[in-house]
Amino acid sequence: MLDLATSFLASVARDPEALAIVDGDVRLSYSAWYGKISGLVAGLDALGLKPGDHLVTVLQNRWEAATLHWACQFTGIVVTPLNWRSTTEELDFCLQDAEAKAIVYEEVSAVAVRSSGQARSCARIAVGDAPAQDLPFESLIAANAAGIPPRVDAEAWSVMLYTSGTTARPKGVPRRHRAERAAALAHVAQNLYAAHERTLGAMPLYHTMGVRSLLAMSLIGGTFVCLPRFDAARALALIAEERITNLYLVPTLYHDLLHHQQFERTDISSVRKLGFAGGPMTDGLLSGLKAAFKPQLFVNHYGSSEIYTFTIDQNAPAKPGSAGRAGINQMVRVARLGADSPDLLAGPGEEGEIIALLQGDESFESYWRRPEADAKALRDGWYFTGDTGYFDGDGDLFVTGRTDDMIISGGENISPVEIESCLSLHSAVSEVAVVGLADERWGKIVAAFIKRRGVVEPDELEEFCRASGLANFKRPRRYVFVKAIPRSPVGKLLRRKLVAGEYEPERAAAMSGESLT
């Protein structure tokens, strides 16, 4: 397996003048970008950074962030990207945990970085205006360097992503060059990317989807079009202006594109391939995207930071809700709920915990200095994902949620995803999230939190669920209309906030109702 730097050089040799990256007025070919990367490597050398050192970035999707990612692949530095929205406390934890030697930030993350005690012990590099004590990025990359050769092999560490940490401290996920390249190759193959595709770089480079898009484009001489911060209007403009050929987004961002007022007036004809990951897509959004884009390929990709691909469904609209079958580098099973062995399997149609083979080429090896997390998730050569699901009679996987999200009401196990998909098909429902709320009699009751796009009341939604064939015990017993569904910065549904009451009702007068039939 090639290391990533050699892989990039192969792309430069094949397509030196192909357009590699676009960010506003910055438009660089592969050969020109290699020159910038080489200059940045020289600058990192001048800072005294060595192979194996961690360099933290707190940047939006801009060409400087992408260039830093590639420069680290040439030097053997472990690029460690963090959410640019990170608080000072989050930065302090990750900087200390990673033993970071340098941090690169921009204006949007400057307050948190400059307030961080841990950042004071690092070399601090500022993109844009830099205070006197920090190094301007522009001076770091200004060196006139000859083409830099790769310095590490495929066994070197490439990147360390941090998990979202929605329920506990974030966990570092270190990944080697060979695993990163295998994941990128699989991404190209499973999404049927052709030479010189153009993708919208909307998913952040601190997220596995953003990194995968960046690496995949390099393998095919493709173009990574930066969208520093997601904005539906700007995204639609870039799709039209840059003739984007494929999109790889979380469902939330697709929802925002499809329902933006400019969508109907935007030329989206260049987009022929759609891919989504990061969470389930409701039946309503799936059908809406299929009708609007008429894609040649519509891929549901199910995976994680730890093991990039679990399963792939290359025709997502054909079987809504299906995550398909194992990717080309993977095997998956469904273990019985609570099983401590990968050999205790659930039967067809039986819900259990989804597990993936650690031997796969895309797999990580262990968490960064978290033996307790390893003990919980890594067992007998398999990764226990914490996701629930089942195989149907055809052998296709359906993901039903997280083990922690399962609603047990009156002794029945109820998956929120099935109910959300049902309600999403109602024309007045814009977004929906289903959770279990504590109840003295039932243990938990099913509650549906709904962002409306039209006039609808609980009794109408109850009748809609009944007419759809949703089983009586699965139908929501409470409906709450909210201004917004809480999500993480990359679109993950934060059910825990709804359970905790951390939401804003649609208006001051409580818009909720109960159905106990």
Sequence and secondary structure as in RCSB ss.txt:
>XXXX:A:sequence
MLDLATSFLASVARDPEALAIVDGDVRLSYSAWYGKISGLVAGLDALGLKPGDHLVTVLQNRWEAATLHWACQFT
GIVVTPLNWRSTTEELDFCLQDAEAKAIVYEEVSAVAVRSSGQARSCARIAVGDAPAQDLPFESLIAANAAGIPP
RVDAEAWSVMLYTSGTTARPKGVPRRHRAERAAALAHVAQNLYAAHERTLGAMPLYHTMGVRSLLAMSLIGGTFV
CLPRFDAARALALIAEERITNLYLVPTLYHDLLHHQQFERTDISSVRKLGFAGGPMTDGLLSGLKAAFKPQLFVN
HYGSSEIYTFTIDQNAPAKPGSAGRAGINQMVRVARLGADSPDLLAGPGEEGEIIALLQGDESFESYWRRPEADA
KALRDGWYFTGDTGYFDGDGDLFVTGRTDDMIISGGENISPVEIESCLSLHSAVSEVAVVGLADERWGKIVAAFI
KRRGVVEPDELEEFCRASGLANFKRPRRYVFVKAIPRSPVGKLLRRKLVAGEYEPERAAAMSGESLT
>XXXX:A:secstr
   HHHHHHHHHHH TTSEEEEETTEEEEHHHHHHHHHHHHHHHHHTT  TT EEEEE  S HHHHHHHHHHHHH
T EEEE  TT  HHHHHHHHHHHT SEEEE GGGHHHHHT TGGGGSEEEESSS  TTSEEHHHHS         
 S TTSEEEEEE   SSSS  EEEEEHHHHHHHHHHHHHHTT  TT EEEE S TTSHHHHHHHHHHHHTT EEE
E SS  HHHHHHHHHHTT  EEEE HHHHHHHHTSTTGGGS  TT  EEEE SS   HHHHHHHHHHH  SEEEE
EE  SSBS SEEESBGGGSTTEEEEE TT  EEEEETT SSTTSB  TT  EEEEEETTSTTB    TT HHHHH
HHEETTEEEEEEEEEE TTS EEEEEEGGG EEETTEEE HHHHHHHHHTSTTEEEEEEEEEEETTTEEEEEEEE
EESS   HHHHHHHHHHHT  GGGS SEEEEBS   B TT  B HHHHHTT S BSSSS  EEE   
